Amino acid sequence: MESYLFPFDNLLCMLLGISFTVWFTLLLVFIIVPAVFGVSFGIRRLYMNTLLKIFEWATLRMERGAKEKNQHLYKPYSNGIIAKEPASLEQEFQEMRRSGSGSGLGGAEFEMSDIFHFCRRGVESIVDDEVTKRFSAEELESWNLLTRSNYNFHHISTRLTVLWGVGVLIRYGILLPLRVTLAFTGVGLLVFLTSIIGLLPNGGMKCFLSEKAHLMCYRICVRALTAIITYHDSENKPKNGGICVANHTSPIDVIILASDGCYAMVGQVHGGLMGVIQRAMVKACPHIWFERSEVKDRHLVAKRLNDHVADKTKLPILIFPEGTCINNTSVMMFKKGSFEISCTVYPVAIKYDPRFGDAFWNSSKFGMVNYLLHMMSSWAIVCSVWYLPPMSREEGEDAVQFANRVKAAIARKGGLADLLWDGGLKREKVKEVFKEEQQKLYSKVLVGGGEDRSRS
């Protein structure tokens, strides 16, 4: 009996050996070597164009099937309840009082009817809140074979259902194992190579090897996400001694930018696997890690950032001033800390294409592991990166004004909405300063109405 098992065991070992050899060869030839030299064979672009044709066909099938069954396929963007017209606070009160008593803002006294304005504004904010909807996934008009992204879509075609099933098998049976392998390869190489390079004495050779190792490992990680990135205006790429600021959609923003150039990272010291990666990276490159007790010490943070940018041999610092992830539709308030540093700021705009996969990380809903699983089981991550011209603080401009000017430039370039709200509202209550600002506006309306009457 045992004599029959030995040939089978030998055959199984031989097949496993051949599979491992073929797998490693493909990994080396098509992933690692192109990542080292920063070249691409165009396979991901061909893959993206093929997906676009499939999505287009699926959308046409959905629209035709819905039309035949007299169904509403797309969810309307507006519920038709709120019709907002741009108007100043003073104009709104004038219109309201004129329609109520015909007096307009004839006096500077408070009127009971003024309460209805604030009640209406409050209800509008509840029904159509422009802040909290920035922390939920961006809704698509059409089906990308990942999920039924609109609520009115039901079973329309057997072919589409079969195609969706085939897509599930491809994404979870082929792409996910490949991407997990590449991710472990990239992270493992990053820890190993930076640990070895960290043993070298400081100098030009260490900086050169560190840069090449970081670029290679980040490019492998980019391929683990099947990321297809288009970089624009590379002549504006950040330079040493400056700070790179970008809008923030996902933790992979770091990988997206670092695969095209090296940066000094800023962040809090972590434990576990992340801590191992941080300790290995800082051996080869001067990243800036803070202990938990140091994060809230603004003076210490500013001093370390100033010391870093003062050394023109050190890499540019990469910072996301929003402080939280926004859903790829807008840019929210930039924290002023990074704009108080006396150095050149290099703005970068990042815009993802949601048709292939949603890159937004809703940290209040998904943990990091679930998020990475979601990313690696998507079709691809497609995005555009724009390097904007460097900017500096103008004379008489404070840090807040400078931050708003940079934010507006990023929003324009990336086609994003420019919002003044703080991204911290995702987890915190509205700050008292916002309430006081509305109170001041109302006071100015009343005082202005009284002054106009006294002059007349």
C-alpha positions in Angstrom: 0.0 0.0 0.0 2.8 2.4 0.9 4.5 1.8 -2.4 1.5 3.2 -4.2 1.5 6.4 -2.1 5.2 7.3 -2.6 4.8 8.0 -6.4 1.8 10.2 -5.6 3.7 12.1 -3.0 6.6 12.6 -5.3 4.3 13.9 -8.1 2.5 16.3 -5.7 5.9 17.7 -4.5 7.0 18.0 -8.1 3.9 19.9 -9.1 4.1 22.2 -6.1 7.8 22.9 -6.9 7.0 23.7 -10.5 4.1 26.0 -9.4 6.3 27.8 -7.0 9.0 28.3 -9.6 6.6 29.6 -12.2 5.0 31.9 -9.6 8.3 33.3 -8.4 9.5 33.8 -12.0 6.4 35.7 -13.0 6.6 37.8 -9.8 10.2 38.6 -10.5 9.8 39.4 -14.2 6.5 41.3 -14.2 6.5 42.9 -10.8 9.8 43.2 -8.9 12.1 44.0 -11.8 9.8 46.7 -13.3 9.3 48.1 -9.9 13.1 48.4 -9.4 13.6 50.3 -12.7 10.2 52.2 -12.5 8.9 50.8 -15.9 5.6 49.4 -16.9 4.6 46.9 -19.6 1.2 48.5 -20.0 -0.7 45.5 -18.7 -2.6 47.5 -16.1 -3.7 50.1 -18.7 -5.0 47.4 -21.0 -6.8 45.9 -18.0 -8.4 49.2 -17.2 -9.6 49.8 -20.8 -11.1 46.3 -20.9 -13.0 47.0 -17.6 -14.3 50.3 -19.0 -15.8 48.5 -22.0 -17.4 45.9 -19.8 -18.9 48.6 -17.5 -20.2 50.4 -20.5 -21.9 47.3 -21.8 -23.3 46.5 -18.4 -24.7 50.0 -18.0 -26.4 49.8 -21.4 -27.9 46.5 -20.5 -29.2 47.9 -17.3 -30.7 51.0 -18.9 -32.4 48.9 -21.7 -33.8 46.4 -19.2 -35.1 49.1 -16.9 -36.8 50.8 -19.8 -38.4 47.6 -20.9 -39.8 47.0 -17.4 -40.6 50.7 -16.8 -38.3 50.9 -13.7 -36.4 53.8 -12.4 -32.8 52.8 -12.5 -31.0 55.8 -11.1 -31.6 57.4 -7.7 -32.2 61.1 -8.1 -29.6 63.4 -6.7 -32.1 65.8 -5.0 -35.1 64.8 -3.0 -36.9 67.9 -4.3 -37.7 69.2 -0.8 -35.0 71.8 -0.4 -34.4 74.5 -3.0 -31.5 76.6 -1.8 -30.8 80.0 -3.4 -27.6 81.9 -2.7 -28.4 84.9 -0.5 -26.8 86.8 2.3 -28.2 86.6 5.8 -29.4 90.2 5.6 -31.2 89.6 2.3 -33.0 86.6 3.8 -34.2 88.6 6.8 -35.3 91.5 4.7 -37.4 89.1 2.5 -38.8 87.3 5.5 -39.9 90.5 7.3 -41.1 92.1 4.2 -43.4 89.2 3.4 -44.5 89.1 7.1 -45.1 92.8 7.9 -43.9 94.8 5.0 -41.4 96.6 7.1 -38.2 95.0 6.0 -35.3 95.6 8.4 -36.9 98.8 9.7 -35.5 98.5 13.2 -32.7 97.0 15.2 -34.9 95.1 17.5 -35.3 91.3 17.7 -38.5 90.0 16.2 -40.0 86.6 17.1 -40.3 85.8 13.4 -36.5 85.7 13.2 -36.5 82.4 15.0 -38.1 80.7 12.0 -35.1 81.5 9.8 -32.7 79.6 12.1 -35.3 76.8 12.5 -35.5 76.5 8.7 -31.7 76.5 8.4 -31.4 73.8 11.0 -33.9 71.5 9.3 -32.2 72.0 6.0 -28.9 71.0 7.5 -30.5 67.8 8.9 -32.1 66.9 5.6 -29.2 67.8 3.4 -26.1 68.1 5.5 -23.1 69.1 3.3 -20.6 67.9 6.0 -21.5 64.4 7.2 -22.3 63.2 3.6 -18.5 63.8 2.9 -17.8 60.9 5.3 -19.8 58.3 3.4 -19.0 56.4 0.2 -19.4 58.3 -3.0 -22.5 57.1 -4.9 -22.2 56.0 -8.5 -24.8 56.4 -11.2 -24.0 53.1 -12.9 -23.1 49.5 -11.7 -19.4 48.7 -11.7 -20.0 45.0 -11.0 -18.8 45.4 -7.5 -22.0 46.4 -5.8 -25.4 47.7 -6.7 -24.6 51.3 -6.1 -28.1 52.7 -6.5 -31.0 51.7 -4.4 -33.5 51.4 -7.2 -31.6 48.7 -9.1 -32.9 45.2 -8.9 -32.5 42.0 -11.0 -32.7 43.2 -14.6 -30.7 40.6 -16.7 -29.6 37.1 -16.2 -26.5 37.9 -18.2 -25.5 40.6 -15.8 -26.0 38.4 -12.8 -23.8 35.7 -14.4 -21.2 38.4 -15.2 -21.3 39.6 -11.6 -20.7 36.0 -10.4 -17.8 35.6 -12.7 -16.4 38.9 -11.4 -16.6 37.6 -7.8 -14.6 34.5 -8.7 -12.0 36.6 -10.5 -11.6 39.1 -7.8 -11.6 36.8 -4.8 -10.1 33.7 -6.5 -7.3 35.2 -8.6 -6.8 38.9 -7.9 -7.0 38.8 -4.1 -4.4 36.0 -3.5 -2.1 37.7 -6.0 -2.5 41.1 -4.3 -2.0 39.7 -0.8 1.2 38.0 -1.9 2.5 41.2 -3.5 1.6 43.3 -0.4 3.5 40.9 1.9 6.4 40.9 -0.6 6.5 44.8 -0.7 6.2 45.2 3.1 8.7 42.4 3.8 11.2 43.9 1.5 10.7 47.3 2.9 11.4 46.1 6.5 14.4 44.0 5.4 16.1 46.4 3.1 15.7 49.5 5.3 17.0 47.5 8.3 20.1 46.5 6.3 20.6 50.1 4.9 20.3 51.5 8.4 23.5 49.7 9.3 25.5 51.8 6.8 27.2 55.1 7.9 25.4 58.3 7.1 26.4 59.7 3.7 25.5 59.9 0.0 25.5 56.1 -0.6 23.1 55.5 2.3 20.7 58.1 1.0 20.9 56.8 -2.5 20.2 53.2 -1.5 17.4 54.2 0.9 15.7 56.1 -1.9 15.9 53.2 -4.3 14.7 50.7 -1.7 11.7 52.9 -0.7 10.7 53.5 -4.3 10.9 49.8 -5.2 8.9 48.6 -2.2 6.2 51.3 -2.6 5.9 50.4 -6.3 5.4 46.8 -5.4 2.7 47.8 -3.0 1.1 49.9 -5.7 0.9 46.9 -7.9 -0.6 45.0 -5.0 -3.6 47.3 -5.4 -3.5 47.2 -9.2 -3.2 51.0 -9.0 -3.2 52.9 -12.2 -1.8 56.4 -11.5 -1.4 59.3 -13.8 1.0 62.0 -12.6 0.7 65.5 -14.1 3.1 68.4 -14.0 6.0 66.5 -12.6 8.3 69.6 -12.9 6.5 70.8 -9.7 7.4 67.8 -7.6 8.3 68.6 -4.0 12.0 69.3 -3.3 14.1 68.9 -0.2 13.6 71.4 2.5 9.9 71.9 1.8 6.5 70.5 2.9 4.2 68.6 0.6 0.5 69.0 1.5 -2.3 67.0 -0.2 -6.0 66.3 0.2 -6.7 63.0 2.1 -9.0 60.3 0.9 -7.3 57.1 2.0 -4.3 55.7 3.9 -3.0 54.6 0.5 -2.5 58.2 -0.4 1.0 57.8 1.1 1.8 54.9 -1.2 0.3 56.7 -4.3 2.7 59.7 -3.7 5.7 57.8 -2.4 5.8 55.5 -5.5 6.8 58.6 -7.5 9.2 60.2 -5.1 10.6 59.8 -1.6 9.2 61.7 1.4 9.8 62.0 5.1 6.7 60.8 6.8 5.1 62.3 9.9 3.0 60.4 12.4 2.5 58.8 15.8 4.5 55.9 17.0 2.5 52.6 16.7 2.9 49.1 18.1 2.6 45.8 16.4 3.4 45.4 12.7 3.1 49.1 12.0 5.7 49.7 14.8 8.1 47.3 13.2 7.7 49.0 9.8 8.2 52.5 11.4 11.4 51.4 13.3 12.9 49.9 10.2 12.1 52.9 8.0 13.5 55.5 10.4 16.9 53.6 10.4 17.4 54.4 6.7 15.6 57.7 6.3 14.9 60.6 8.8 11.1 60.2 9.2 9.5 62.1 12.0 7.6 59.9 14.6 6.0 61.3 17.7 5.2 59.5 20.9 1.6 59.6 22.0 2.4 62.1 24.8 4.2 64.4 22.3 1.4 64.7 19.6 -0.5 67.4 21.5 2.6 69.5 22.2 2.3 71.9 19.3 5.6 73.7 20.2 7.5 70.4 20.1 5.9 69.3 16.8 6.6 72.7 15.2 10.2 72.6 16.4 10.9 69.2 14.9 9.3 70.2 11.7 11.3 73.4 11.5 14.5 71.5 12.3 13.8 69.1 9.5 13.0 71.6 6.7 16.0 73.8 7.8 18.3 70.9 6.5 18.1 71.1 2.7 19.6 67.6 2.4 16.6 66.0 4.0 13.5 64.8 2.1 10.4 66.9 1.8 7.8 66.3 4.6 4.5 64.7 3.5 1.5 66.0 5.5 -2.3 65.7 5.1 -3.6 68.9 6.8 -7.3 67.8 6.8 -6.4 65.3 9.6 -9.0 62.8 8.4 -10.2 61.0 5.3 -12.8 62.7 3.0 -14.8 60.8 0.4 -13.1 62.0 -2.8 -15.7 64.7 -3.4 -14.4 67.7 -1.5 -11.5 69.3 0.5 -12.3 70.3 4.0 -10.5 72.7 6.4 -6.7 72.5 6.6 -5.2 72.6 10.0 -2.9 75.7 10.2 0.1 73.9 12.0 2.0 72.9 8.8 1.5 76.4 7.4 3.2 78.1 10.3 6.5 76.6 9.3 8.8 79.0 7.4 9.4 77.0 4.2 8.0 76.4 0.7 4.8 74.5 0.5 4.2 72.1 -2.5 0.5 71.5 -3.0 -0.7 68.1 -4.5 -4.2 67.2 -5.6 -5.3 63.6 -5.6 -8.5 62.5 -7.3 -9.6 58.8 -7.5 -11.9 57.3 -10.2 -14.7 55.6 -8.2 -15.8 53.5 -11.2 -13.1 50.9 -10.5 -13.1 50.9 -6.7 -14.0 53.2 -3.8 -10.7 54.3 -2.2 -12.4 56.3 0.7 -11.7 54.9 4.2 -14.7 55.4 6.5 -12.7 54.7 9.7 -15.8 55.0 11.8 -17.4 52.1 9.9 -14.5 49.8 8.8 -11.3 48.7 10.6 -8.0 48.8 8.7 -8.0 45.0 7.9 -11.6 45.2 6.5 -10.7 48.3 4.5 -7.6 46.6 3.0 -9.6 43.5 2.1 -12.2 45.8 0.5 -9.4 47.6 -1.5 -7.7 44.4 -2.6 -10.9 42.8 -3.8 -11.8 45.8 -5.9 -11.2 45.8 -9.7 -8.4 48.4 -9.5 -7.5 51.7 -8.0 -7.3 54.4 -10.6 -6.4 58.0 -9.7 -4.8 61.2 -11.0 -2.1 63.2 -9.2 -1.5 66.9 -9.9 1.7 68.6 -8.7 0.9 72.3 -8.3 3.4 75.1 -8.4 5.2 75.7 -5.1 3.6 78.3 -2.8 4.9 80.6 0.0 3.2 82.8 2.5 2.7 86.3 1.2 3.4 89.5 3.1 0.7 90.2 5.7 -0.8 86.7 5.3 -1.3 84.6 8.4 -1.2 80.8 8.6 -5.0 80.4 8.3 -5.2 82.5 5.2 -2.3 80.7 3.6 -3.9 77.3 4.4 -7.1 78.4 2.8 -5.3 79.7 -0.3 -3.5 76.4 -0.7 -6.7 74.4 -0.1 -8.6 76.4 -2.7 -5.8 75.7 -5.3 -5.9 72.0 -4.6 -9.7 71.9 -4.8 -9.7 73.7 -8.2 -7.1 71.4 -9.7 -8.7 68.2 -8.5 -12.3 69.2 -9.3 -13.3 69.0 -5.7 -15.7 71.1 -3.6 -13.9 73.6 -1.4 -15.5 73.5 2.1 -14.7 75.6 5.1 -15.9 73.0 7.6 -13.5 71.1 9.9 -13.1 67.4 9.1 -13.0 66.8 12.9 -16.8 67.1 12.8 -16.8 63.4 11.8 -16.3 62.6 15.5 -16.6 65.8 17.4 -19.4 68.3 18.1 -19.6 71.7 16.4 -17.1 74.1 18.0 -18.5 77.1 19.9 -16.6 79.4 17.5 -18.9 78.4 14.6 -22.0 79.2 16.7 -20.5 82.5 17.8 -19.8 83.4 14.1 -23.6 83.0 13.3 -24.5 85.1 16.3 -22.1 87.8 15.2 -23.6 87.8 11.7 -27.1 88.2 13.1 -25.9 91.0 15.3 -24.4 92.8 12.4 -27.7 92.5 10.5 -29.6 94.1 13.4 -27.0 96.8 14.0 -26.8 97.6 10.3 -30.6 98.0 10.1 -30.6 100.4 13.1 -27.8 102.5 11.6 -29.6 102.8 8.3 -32.8 104.0 10.0 -31.0 106.6 12.1 -29.3 108.1 9.0 -32.6 108.3 7.3 
